Amino acid sequence: MRLIIPDINTNINDTYLGIGYYVIDVLNAKSFTIDECYNRVNDYYNKSNNGIYLAFETFIISVIFLYTLNILEINEKGEVILK
């Protein structure tokens, strides 16, 4: 079960907040469509976590979490961008 923030027994990489870090780091370069962003975040997450892949649903919840915090937005082209 993923958590928004970690507790004492959970690694930060396994939380929506931790995955949000990967999303923000990828979006610092430029804006991407949701699919492009997921592919880049998944590759980054995979390399950082010994071959573990990120589920698309988990990625989307992390994006929604960041959107709710007003950290990113989706432009008229459908691209995810940092505010």
Phi and psi restraints in degrees (range 20) as a CNS / XPLOR table:
assign (resid 1 and name C) (resid 2 and name N)
       (resid 2 and name CA) (resid 2 and name C) 1.0 -86.2 20.0 2
assign (resid 2 and name N) (resid 2 and name CA)
       (resid 2 and name C) (resid 3 and name N) 1.0 147.6 20.0 2
assign (resid 2 and name C) (resid 3 and name N)
       (resid 3 and name CA) (resid 3 and name C) 1.0 -117.7 20.0 2
assign (resid 3 and name N) (resid 3 and name CA)
       (resid 3 and name C) (resid 4 and name N) 1.0 158.4 20.0 2
assign (resid 3 and name C) (resid 4 and name N)
       (resid 4 and name CA) (resid 4 and name C) 1.0 -68.7 20.0 2
assign (resid 4 and name N) (resid 4 and name CA)
       (resid 4 and name C) (resid 5 and name N) 1.0 -48.7 20.0 2
assign (resid 4 and name C) (resid 5 and name N)
       (resid 5 and name CA) (resid 5 and name C) 1.0 -124.1 20.0 2
assign (resid 5 and name N) (resid 5 and name CA)
       (resid 5 and name C) (resid 6 and name N) 1.0 156.2 20.0 2
assign (resid 5 and name C) (resid 6 and name N)
       (resid 6 and name CA) (resid 6 and name C) 1.0 -75.4 20.0 2
assign (resid 6 and name N) (resid 6 and name CA)
       (resid 6 and name C) (resid 7 and name N) 1.0 155.9 20.0 2
assign (resid 6 and name C) (resid 7 and name N)
       (resid 7 and name CA) (resid 7 and name C) 1.0 -112.2 20.0 2
assign (resid 7 and name N) (resid 7 and name CA)
       (resid 7 and name C) (resid 8 and name N) 1.0 -169.7 20.0 2
assign (resid 7 and name C) (resid 8 and name N)
       (resid 8 and name CA) (resid 8 and name C) 1.0 -65.5 20.0 2
assign (resid 8 and name N) (resid 8 and name CA)
       (resid 8 and name C) (resid 9 and name N) 1.0 -24.8 20.0 2
assign (resid 8 and name C) (resid 9 and name N)
       (resid 9 and name CA) (resid 9 and name C) 1.0 -101.6 20.0 2
assign (resid 9 and name N) (resid 9 and name CA)
       (resid 9 and name C) (resid 10 and name N) 1.0 2.9 20.0 2
assign (resid 9 and name C) (resid 10 and name N)
       (resid 10 and name CA) (resid 10 and name C) 1.0 -118.6 20.0 2
assign (resid 10 and name N) (resid 10 and name CA)
       (resid 10 and name C) (resid 11 and name N) 1.0 133.8 20.0 2
assign (resid 10 and name C) (resid 11 and name N)
       (resid 11 and name CA) (resid 11 and name C) 1.0 -73.4 20.0 2
assign (resid 11 and name N) (resid 11 and name CA)
       (resid 11 and name C) (resid 12 and name N) 1.0 140.6 20.0 2
assign (resid 11 and name C) (resid 12 and name N)
       (resid 12 and name CA) (resid 12 and name C) 1.0 -58.9 20.0 2
assign (resid 12 and name N) (resid 12 and name CA)
       (resid 12 and name C) (resid 13 and name N) 1.0 -31.2 20.0 2
assign (resid 12 and name C) (resid 13 and name N)
       (resid 13 and name CA) (resid 13 and name C) 1.0 -65.8 20.0 2
assign (resid 13 and name N) (resid 13 and name CA)
       (resid 13 and name C) (resid 14 and name N) 1.0 -17.4 20.0 2
assign (resid 13 and name C) (resid 14 and name N)
       (resid 14 and name CA) (resid 14 and name C) 1.0 -96.1 20.0 2
assign (resid 14 and name N) (resid 14 and name CA)
       (resid 14 and name C) (resid 15 and name N) 1.0 14.7 20.0 2
assign (resid 14 and name C) (resid 15 and name N)
       (resid 15 and name CA) (resid 15 and name C) 1.0 -115.3 20.0 2
assign (resid 15 and name N) (resid 15 and name CA)
       (resid 15 and name C) (resid 16 and name N) 1.0 161.4 20.0 2
assign (resid 15 and name C) (resid 16 and name N)
       (resid 16 and name CA) (resid 16 and name C) 1.0 -64.8 20.0 2
assign (resid 16 and name N) (resid 16 and name CA)
       (resid 16 and name C) (resid 17 and name N) 1.0 -32.3 20.0 2
assign (resid 16 and name C) (resid 17 and name N)
       (resid 17 and name CA) (resid 17 and name C) 1.0 -64.8 20.0 2
assign (resid 17 and name N) (resid 17 and name CA)
       (resid 17 and name C) (resid 18 and name N) 1.0 -44.4 20.0 2
assign (resid 17 and name C) (resid 18 and name N)
       (resid 18 and name CA) (resid 18 and name C) 1.0 -64.5 20.0 2
assign (resid 18 and name N) (resid 18 and name CA)
       (resid 18 and name C) (resid 19 and name N) 1.0 -41.4 20.0 2
assign (resid 18 and name C) (resid 19 and name N)
       (resid 19 and name CA) (resid 19 and name C) 1.0 -69.0 20.0 2
assign (resid 19 and name N) (resid 19 and name CA)
       (resid 19 and name C) (resid 20 and name N) 1.0 -32.9 20.0 2
assign (resid 19 and name C) (resid 20 and name N)
       (resid 20 and name CA) (resid 20 and name C) 1.0 -58.5 20.0 2
assign (resid 20 and name N) (resid 20 and name CA)
       (resid 20 and name C) (resid 21 and name N) 1.0 -33.9 20.0 2
assign (resid 20 and name C) (resid 21 and name N)
       (resid 21 and name CA) (resid 21 and name C) 1.0 -58.5 20.0 2
assign (resid 21 and name N) (resid 21 and name CA)
       (resid 21 and name C) (resid 22 and name N) 1.0 -45.5 20.0 2
assign (resid 21 and name C) (resid 22 and name N)
       (resid 22 and name CA) (resid 22 and name C) 1.0 -62.3 20.0 2
assign (resid 22 and name N) (resid 22 and name CA)
       (resid 22 and name C) (resid 23 and name N) 1.0 -41.0 20.0 2
assign (resid 22 and name C) (resid 23 and name N)
       (resid 23 and name CA) (resid 23 and name C) 1.0 -62.4 20.0 2
assign (resid 23 and name N) (resid 23 and name CA)
       (resid 23 and name C) (resid 24 and name N) 1.0 -47.6 20.0 2
assign (resid 23 and name C) (resid 24 and name N)
       (resid 24 and name CA) (resid 24 and name C) 1.0 -63.0 20.0 2
assign (resid 24 and name N) (resid 24 and name CA)
       (resid 24 and name C) (resid 25 and name N) 1.0 -42.0 20.0 2
assign (resid 24 and name C) (resid 25 and name N)
       (resid 25 and name CA) (resid 25 and name C) 1.0 -63.1 20.0 2
assign (resid 25 and name N) (resid 25 and name CA)
       (resid 25 and name C) (resid 26 and name N) 1.0 -40.8 20.0 2
assign (resid 25 and name C) (resid 26 and name N)
       (resid 26 and name CA) (resid 26 and name C) 1.0 -67.7 20.0 2
assign (resid 26 and name N) (resid 26 and name CA)
       (resid 26 and name C) (resid 27 and name N) 1.0 -40.7 20.0 2
assign (resid 26 and name C) (resid 27 and name N)
       (resid 27 and name CA) (resid 27 and name C) 1.0 -75.7 20.0 2
assign (resid 27 and name N) (resid 27 and name CA)
       (resid 27 and name C) (resid 28 and name N) 1.0 -10.2 20.0 2
assign (resid 27 and name C) (resid 28 and name N)
       (resid 28 and name CA) (resid 28 and name C) 1.0 -64.7 20.0 2
assign (resid 28 and name N) (resid 28 and name CA)
       (resid 28 and name C) (resid 29 and name N) 1.0 -26.7 20.0 2
assign (resid 28 and name C) (resid 29 and name N)
       (resid 29 and name CA) (resid 29 and name C) 1.0 -74.0 20.0 2
assign (resid 29 and name N) (resid 29 and name CA)
       (resid 29 and name C) (resid 30 and name N) 1.0 -48.2 20.0 2
assign (resid 29 and name C) (resid 30 and name N)
       (resid 30 and name CA) (resid 30 and name C) 1.0 -175.1 20.0 2
assign (resid 30 and name N) (resid 30 and name CA)
       (resid 30 and name C) (resid 31 and name N) 1.0 -177.0 20.0 2
assign (resid 30 and name C) (resid 31 and name N)
       (resid 31 and name CA) (resid 31 and name C) 1.0 -89.9 20.0 2
assign (resid 31 and name N) (resid 31 and name CA)
       (resid 31 and name C) (resid 32 and name N) 1.0 151.7 20.0 2
assign (resid 31 and name C) (resid 32 and name N)
       (resid 32 and name CA) (resid 32 and name C) 1.0 -140.1 20.0 2
assign (resid 32 and name N) (resid 32 and name CA)
       (resid 32 and name C) (resid 33 and name N) 1.0 156.6 20.0 2
assign (resid 32 and name C) (resid 33 and name N)
       (resid 33 and name CA) (resid 33 and name C) 1.0 -67.6 20.0 2
assign (resid 33 and name N) (resid 33 and name CA)
       (resid 33 and name C) (resid 34 and name N) 1.0 166.4 20.0 2
assign (resid 33 and name C) (resid 34 and name N)
       (resid 34 and name CA) (resid 34 and name C) 1.0 -56.9 20.0 2
assign (resid 34 and name N) (resid 34 and name CA)
       (resid 34 and name C) (resid 35 and name N) 1.0 -45.2 20.0 2
assign (resid 34 and name C) (resid 35 and name N)
       (resid 35 and name CA) (resid 35 and name C) 1.0 -64.0 20.0 2
assign (resid 35 and name N) (resid 35 and name CA)
       (resid 35 and name C) (resid 36 and name N) 1.0 -44.9 20.0 2
assign (resid 35 and name C) (resid 36 and name N)
       (resid 36 and name CA) (resid 36 and name C) 1.0 -63.1 20.0 2
assign (resid 36 and name N) (resid 36 and name CA)
       (resid 36 and name C) (resid 37 and name N) 1.0 -43.8 20.0 2
assign (resid 36 and name C) (resid 37 and name N)
       (resid 37 and name CA) (resid 37 and name C) 1.0 -62.2 20.0 2
assign (resid 37 and name N) (resid 37 and name CA)
       (resid 37 and name C) (resid 38 and name N) 1.0 -45.4 20.0 2
assign (resid 37 and name C) (resid 38 and name N)
       (resid 38 and name CA) (resid 38 and name C) 1.0 -59.3 20.0 2
assign (resid 38 and name N) (resid 38 and name CA)
       (resid 38 and name C) (resid 39 and name N) 1.0 -46.3 20.0 2
assign (resid 38 and name C) (resid 39 and name N)
       (resid 39 and name CA) (resid 39 and name C) 1.0 -60.4 20.0 2
assign (resid 39 and name N) (resid 39 and name CA)
       (resid 39 and name C) (resid 40 and name N) 1.0 -42.9 20.0 2
assign (resid 39 and name C) (resid 40 and name N)
       (resid 40 and name CA) (resid 40 and name C) 1.0 -69.6 20.0 2
assign (resid 40 and name N) (resid 40 and name CA)
       (resid 40 and name C) (resid 41 and name N) 1.0 -42.4 20.0 2
assign (resid 40 and name C) (resid 41 and name N)
       (resid 41 and name CA) (resid 41 and name C) 1.0 -65.5 20.0 2
assign (resid 41 and name N) (resid 41 and name CA)
       (resid 41 and name C) (resid 42 and name N) 1.0 -41.9 20.0 2
assign (resid 41 and name C) (resid 42 and name N)
       (resid 42 and name CA) (resid 42 and name C) 1.0 -61.8 20.0 2
assign (resid 42 and name N) (resid 42 and name CA)
       (resid 42 and name C) (resid 43 and name N) 1.0 -43.4 20.0 2
assign (resid 42 and name C) (resid 43 and name N)
       (resid 43 and name CA) (resid 43 and name C) 1.0 -62.0 20.0 2
assign (resid 43 and name N) (resid 43 and name CA)
       (resid 43 and name C) (resid 44 and name N) 1.0 -45.5 20.0 2
assign (resid 43 and name C) (resid 44 and name N)
       (resid 44 and name CA) (resid 44 and name C) 1.0 -62.5 20.0 2
assign (resid 44 and name N) (resid 44 and name CA)
       (resid 44 and name C) (resid 45 and name N) 1.0 -46.9 20.0 2
assign (resid 44 and name C) (resid 45 and name N)
       (resid 45 and name CA) (resid 45 and name C) 1.0 -62.0 20.0 2
assign (resid 45 and name N) (resid 45 and name CA)
       (resid 45 and name C) (resid 46 and name N) 1.0 -43.2 20.0 2
assign (resid 45 and name C) (resid 46 and name N)
       (resid 46 and name CA) (resid 46 and name C) 1.0 -60.3 20.0 2
assign (resid 46 and name N) (resid 46 and name CA)
       (resid 46 and name C) (resid 47 and name N) 1.0 -45.8 20.0 2
assign (resid 46 and name C) (resid 47 and name N)
       (resid 47 and name CA) (resid 47 and name C) 1.0 -67.7 20.0 2
assign (resid 47 and name N) (resid 47 and name CA)
       (resid 47 and name C) (resid 48 and name N) 1.0 -33.5 20.0 2
assign (resid 47 and name C) (resid 48 and name N)
       (resid 48 and name CA) (resid 48 and name C) 1.0 -82.6 20.0 2
assign (resid 48 and name N) (resid 48 and name CA)
       (resid 48 and name C) (resid 49 and name N) 1.0 -14.9 20.0 2
assign (resid 48 and name C) (resid 49 and name N)
       (resid 49 and name CA) (resid 49 and name C) 1.0 -125.7 20.0 2
assign (resid 49 and name N) (resid 49 and name CA)
       (resid 49 and name C) (resid 50 and name N) 1.0 37.6 20.0 2
assign (resid 49 and name C) (resid 50 and name N)
       (resid 50 and name CA) (resid 50 and name C) 1.0 53.5 20.0 2
assign (resid 50 and name N) (resid 50 and name CA)
       (resid 50 and name C) (resid 51 and name N) 1.0 48.1 20.0 2
assign (resid 50 and name C) (resid 51 and name N)
       (resid 51 and name CA) (resid 51 and name C) 1.0 84.0 20.0 2
assign (resid 51 and name N) (resid 51 and name CA)
       (resid 51 and name C) (resid 52 and name N) 1.0 9.1 20.0 2
assign (resid 51 and name C) (resid 52 and name N)
       (resid 52 and name CA) (resid 52 and name C) 1.0 -83.1 20.0 2
assign (resid 52 and name N) (resid 52 and name CA)
       (resid 52 and name C) (resid 53 and name N) 1.0 130.1 20.0 2
assign (resid 52 and name C) (resid 53 and name N)
       (resid 53 and name CA) (resid 53 and name C) 1.0 -92.8 20.0 2
assign (resid 53 and name N) (resid 53 and name CA)
       (resid 53 and name C) (resid 54 and name N) 1.0 152.2 20.0 2
assign (resid 53 and name C) (resid 54 and name N)
       (resid 54 and name CA) (resid 54 and name C) 1.0 -96.1 20.0 2
assign (resid 54 and name N) (resid 54 and name CA)
       (resid 54 and name C) (resid 55 and name N) 1.0 126.8 20.0 2
assign (resid 54 and name C) (resid 55 and name N)
       (resid 55 and name CA) (resid 55 and name C) 1.0 -68.8 20.0 2
assign (resid 55 and name N) (resid 55 and name CA)
       (resid 55 and name C) (resid 56 and name N) 1.0 141.9 20.0 2
assign (resid 55 and name C) (resid 56 and name N)
       (resid 56 and name CA) (resid 56 and name C) 1.0 -59.9 20.0 2
assign (resid 56 and name N) (resid 56 and name CA)
       (resid 56 and name C) (resid 57 and name N) 1.0 -38.9 20.0 2
assign (resid 56 and name C) (resid 57 and name N)
       (resid 57 and name CA) (resid 57 and name C) 1.0 -61.9 20.0 2
assign (resid 57 and name N) (resid 57 and name CA)
       (resid 57 and name C) (resid 58 and name N) 1.0 -40.4 20.0 2
assign (resid 57 and name C) (resid 58 and name N)
       (resid 58 and name CA) (resid 58 and name C) 1.0 -65.3 20.0 2
assign (resid 58 and name N) (resid 58 and name CA)
       (resid 58 and name C) (resid 59 and name N) 1.0 -41.1 20.0 2
assign (resid 58 and name C) (resid 59 and name N)
       (resid 59 and name CA) (resid 59 and name C) 1.0 -60.0 20.0 2
assign (resid 59 and name N) (resid 59 and name CA)
       (resid 59 and name C) (resid 60 and name N) 1.0 -47.1 20.0 2
assign (resid 59 and name C) (resid 60 and name N)
       (resid 60 and name CA) (resid 60 and name C) 1.0 -62.3 20.0 2
assign (resid 60 and name N) (resid 60 and name CA)
       (resid 60 and name C) (resid 61 and name N) 1.0 -42.9 20.0 2
assign (resid 60 and name C) (resid 61 and name N)
       (resid 61 and name CA) (resid 61 and name C) 1.0 -63.1 20.0 2
assign (resid 61 and name N) (resid 61 and name CA)
       (resid 61 and name C) (resid 62 and name N) 1.0 -37.4 20.0 2
assign (resid 61 and name C) (resid 62 and name N)
       (resid 62 and name CA) (resid 62 and name C) 1.0 -65.7 20.0 2
assign (resid 62 and name N) (resid 62 and name CA)
       (resid 62 and name C) (resid 63 and name N) 1.0 -39.5 20.0 2
assign (resid 62 and name C) (resid 63 and name N)
       (resid 63 and name CA) (resid 63 and name C) 1.0 -65.2 20.0 2
assign (resid 63 and name N) (resid 63 and name CA)
       (resid 63 and name C) (resid 64 and name N) 1.0 -42.8 20.0 2
assign (resid 63 and name C) (resid 64 and name N)
       (resid 64 and name CA) (resid 64 and name C) 1.0 -62.3 20.0 2
assign (resid 64 and name N) (resid 64 and name CA)
       (resid 64 and name C) (resid 65 and name N) 1.0 -41.4 20.0 2
assign (resid 64 and name C) (resid 65 and name N)
       (resid 65 and name CA) (resid 65 and name C) 1.0 -58.6 20.0 2
assign (resid 65 and name N) (resid 65 and name CA)
       (resid 65 and name C) (resid 66 and name N) 1.0 -47.2 20.0 2
assign (resid 65 and name C) (resid 66 and name N)
       (resid 66 and name CA) (resid 66 and name C) 1.0 -67.1 20.0 2
assign (resid 66 and name N) (resid 66 and name CA)
       (resid 66 and name C) (resid 67 and name N) 1.0 -36.3 20.0 2
assign (resid 66 and name C) (resid 67 and name N)
       (resid 67 and name CA) (resid 67 and name C) 1.0 -64.5 20.0 2
assign (resid 67 and name N) (resid 67 and name CA)
       (resid 67 and name C) (resid 68 and name N) 1.0 -41.7 20.0 2
assign (resid 67 and name C) (resid 68 and name N)
       (resid 68 and name CA) (resid 68 and name C) 1.0 -63.7 20.0 2
assign (resid 68 and name N) (resid 68 and name CA)
       (resid 68 and name C) (resid 69 and name N) 1.0 -34.5 20.0 2
assign (resid 68 and name C) (resid 69 and name N)
       (resid 69 and name CA) (resid 69 and name C) 1.0 -80.7 20.0 2
assign (resid 69 and name N) (resid 69 and name CA)
       (resid 69 and name C) (resid 70 and name N) 1.0 1.4 20.0 2
assign (resid 69 and name C) (resid 70 and name N)
       (resid 70 and name CA) (resid 70 and name C) 1.0 64.9 20.0 2
assign (resid 70 and name N) (resid 70 and name CA)
       (resid 70 and name C) (resid 71 and name N) 1.0 34.4 20.0 2
assign (resid 70 and name C) (resid 71 and name N)
       (resid 71 and name CA) (resid 71 and name C) 1.0 -94.2 20.0 2
assign (resid 71 and name N) (resid 71 and name CA)
       (resid 71 and name C) (resid 72 and name N) 1.0 -30.9 20.0 2
assign (resid 71 and name C) (resid 72 and name N)
       (resid 72 and name CA) (resid 72 and name C) 1.0 -137.3 20.0 2
assign (resid 72 and name N) (resid 72 and name CA)
       (resid 72 and name C) (resid 73 and name N) 1.0 167.6 20.0 2
assign (resid 72 and name C) (resid 73 and name N)
       (resid 73 and name CA) (resid 73 and name C) 1.0 -145.1 20.0 2
assign (resid 73 and name N) (resid 73 and name CA)
       (resid 73 and name C) (resid 74 and name N) 1.0 170.2 20.0 2
assign (resid 73 and name C) (resid 74 and name N)
       (resid 74 and name CA) (resid 74 and name C) 1.0 -115.8 20.0 2
assign (resid 74 and name N) (resid 74 and name CA)
       (resid 74 and name C) (resid 75 and name N) 1.0 122.9 20.0 2
assign (resid 74 and name C) (resid 75 and name N)
       (resid 75 and name CA) (resid 75 and name C) 1.0 -81.9 20.0 2
assign (resid 75 and name N) (resid 75 and name CA)
       (resid 75 and name C) (resid 76 and name N) 1.0 -178.8 20.0 2
assign (resid 75 and name C) (resid 76 and name N)
       (resid 76 and name CA) (resid 76 and name C) 1.0 -67.6 20.0 2
assign (resid 76 and name N) (resid 76 and name CA)
       (resid 76 and name C) (resid 77 and name N) 1.0 -16.3 20.0 2
assign (resid 76 and name C) (resid 77 and name N)
       (resid 77 and name CA) (resid 77 and name C) 1.0 -86.5 20.0 2
assign (resid 77 and name N) (resid 77 and name CA)
       (resid 77 and name C) (resid 78 and name N) 1.0 -3.1 20.0 2
assign (resid 77 and name C) (resid 78 and name N)
       (resid 78 and name CA) (resid 78 and name C) 1.0 84.2 20.0 2
assign (resid 78 and name N) (resid 78 and name CA)
       (resid 78 and name C) (resid 79 and name N) 1.0 16.1 20.0 2
assign (resid 78 and name C) (resid 79 and name N)
       (resid 79 and name CA) (resid 79 and name C) 1.0 -94.2 20.0 2
assign (resid 79 and name N) (resid 79 and name CA)
       (resid 79 and name C) (resid 80 and name N) 1.0 143.4 20.0 2
assign (resid 79 and name C) (resid 80 and name N)
       (resid 80 and name CA) (resid 80 and name C) 1.0 -85.1 20.0 2
assign (resid 80 and name N) (resid 80 and name CA)
       (resid 80 and name C) (resid 81 and name N) 1.0 128.7 20.0 2
assign (resid 80 and name C) (resid 81 and name N)
       (resid 81 and name CA) (resid 81 and name C) 1.0 -136.4 20.0 2
assign (resid 81 and name N) (resid 81 and name CA)
       (resid 81 and name C) (resid 82 and name N) 1.0 152.4 20.0 2
assign (resid 81 and name C) (resid 82 and name N)
       (resid 82 and name CA) (resid 82 and name C) 1.0 -76.3 20.0 2
assign (resid 82 and name N) (resid 82 and name CA)
       (resid 82 and name C) (resid 83 and name N) 1.0 146.0 20.0 2
